[in-house]
Amino acid sequence: VEPAGAAAVSKSLAAGSPVTLDRIETVADGLAAPFAAQITQDLIRAHVDDIVILSDDEIVQALRTILDRTKLLVEPAGAASVAALLSGKAGVEHGAQTVAILSGGNIDREKLIRLL
C-alpha cells in the first residue's frame, strides 16, 4: 500500500527507474519515503502483484475504525493495510478470511486529536 501523497514506488515503477518526489503530503509518516531505490523496485516487480494507492481520508477512516472496534491505537501507516481492505481496493472478496498487519502506536497526541 502507498499513500497517494507519497506514491514514490508507483511512480518509479511506472517510469521504469527511481523517481524522487518533490513533495510529500500524507498523514502516514511511516509510508512517506521520498524515493524508491532500484533494488526496492526490483524486489517489488518480482514479488508483488499489486500496489494499492490510498487517500489520507481512507487511512484516517481505517485508523478510526480500528480504534472504535478494537480499542487499539495504531499510527496512520499502521492502519494502511486495513484501509486497503475497507476501501475495497485490496481485491479481497467479501467474507474471505484475511489477515491485516497492524503496527505502530507512534502517533503524536495532538496529531491524533486532529485526525479523529
C-alpha positions as CSV (number, residue, x, y, z in Angstrom):
1,V,0.0,0.0,0.0
2,E,1.1,3.5,-0.6
3,P,-0.5,6.9,0.3
4,A,-1.5,9.0,-2.7
5,G,0.6,11.9,-1.4
6,A,3.7,9.8,-1.2
7,A,3.5,7.4,-4.1
8,A,7.2,7.1,-4.9
9,V,7.1,3.3,-5.6
10,S,4.2,3.5,-8.0
11,K,5.6,6.5,-9.9
12,S,9.1,4.8,-10.0
13,L,7.6,1.6,-11.4
14,A,5.6,3.5,-14.0
15,A,8.8,5.4,-15.0
16,G,10.9,2.3,-15.1
17,S,13.6,3.9,-12.9
18,P,13.8,5.6,-9.4
19,V,11.8,8.8,-9.1
20,T,12.3,11.3,-6.3
21,L,9.2,13.1,-5.1
22,D,9.4,16.9,-5.0
23,R,6.7,17.0,-2.3
24,I,5.2,14.5,0.2
25,E,1.8,15.1,1.7
26,T,0.3,12.4,3.8
27,V,-0.8,11.6,7.3
28,A,1.1,8.3,7.1
29,D,4.6,9.4,8.0
30,G,5.8,5.8,8.1
31,L,5.0,5.4,4.4
32,A,6.3,8.8,3.3
33,A,9.5,7.8,1.5
34,P,10.7,10.4,-1.0
35,F,12.0,7.7,-3.4
36,A,12.2,4.0,-4.1
37,A,15.6,2.6,-4.7
38,Q,16.3,0.4,-7.7
39,I,16.7,-2.7,-5.5
40,T,13.3,-2.0,-4.0
41,Q,11.7,-1.7,-7.4
42,D,13.3,-5.0,-8.5
43,L,12.0,-6.8,-5.4
44,I,8.5,-5.4,-5.9
45,R,8.4,-6.3,-9.6
46,A,9.5,-9.9,-8.6
47,H,7.2,-10.5,-5.6
48,V,4.3,-8.0,-5.5
49,D,1.1,-8.5,-7.6
50,D,-0.5,-5.1,-7.0
51,I,0.1,-1.8,-5.2
52,V,-2.9,-0.1,-3.6
53,I,-2.9,3.7,-3.6
54,L,-4.8,5.1,-0.6
55,S,-6.1,8.6,0.1
56,D,-5.4,10.2,3.5
57,D,-9.2,10.1,4.2
58,E,-9.2,6.3,3.7
59,I,-6.2,5.9,6.0
60,V,-7.8,8.1,8.7
61,Q,-11.1,6.2,8.4
62,A,-9.3,2.9,8.9
63,L,-7.5,4.4,12.0
64,R,-10.8,5.5,13.4
65,T,-12.4,2.1,12.7
66,I,-9.5,0.2,14.3
67,L,-9.7,2.4,17.4
68,D,-13.5,2.2,17.7
69,R,-13.8,-1.5,17.1
70,T,-10.7,-3.0,18.7
71,K,-9.6,-0.2,21.1
72,L,-6.1,-0.5,19.5
73,L,-4.2,2.7,18.8
74,V,-2.1,2.4,15.7
75,E,-0.3,5.1,13.7
76,P,-1.7,6.0,10.3
77,A,0.9,4.0,8.4
78,G,0.0,1.0,10.6
79,A,-3.7,1.3,9.6
80,A,-2.9,1.3,5.9
81,S,-3.5,-2.5,5.4
82,V,-7.0,-2.1,7.0
83,A,-7.6,1.0,4.8
84,A,-6.9,-1.1,1.7
85,L,-9.4,-3.7,2.8
86,L,-12.1,-1.3,3.9
87,S,-11.8,0.8,0.7
88,G,-12.3,-2.4,-1.4
89,K,-9.1,-1.6,-3.2
90,A,-7.3,-4.7,-1.9
91,G,-9.1,-7.1,-4.3
92,V,-10.2,-9.4,-1.5
93,E,-13.7,-11.0,-1.8
94,H,-16.3,-10.1,0.8
95,G,-16.2,-12.7,3.5
96,A,-12.8,-14.1,2.7
97,Q,-10.5,-14.9,5.6
98,T,-7.9,-12.2,5.5
99,V,-5.0,-11.1,7.8
100,A,-4.1,-7.4,8.0
101,I,-1.0,-6.4,9.9
102,L,-1.4,-3.5,12.4
103,S,1.7,-1.8,13.6
104,G,3.0,1.2,15.5
105,G,1.4,3.3,18.1
106,N,3.9,6.1,17.4
107,I,1.5,9.0,16.9
108,D,1.6,12.4,18.4
109,R,-1.4,13.1,20.7
110,E,-2.1,16.4,19.0
111,K,-2.0,14.8,15.6
112,L,-4.3,12.1,16.7
113,I,-6.8,14.6,18.1
114,R,-6.7,16.5,14.8
115,L,-7.3,13.3,12.8
116,L,-10.1,11.9,14.9
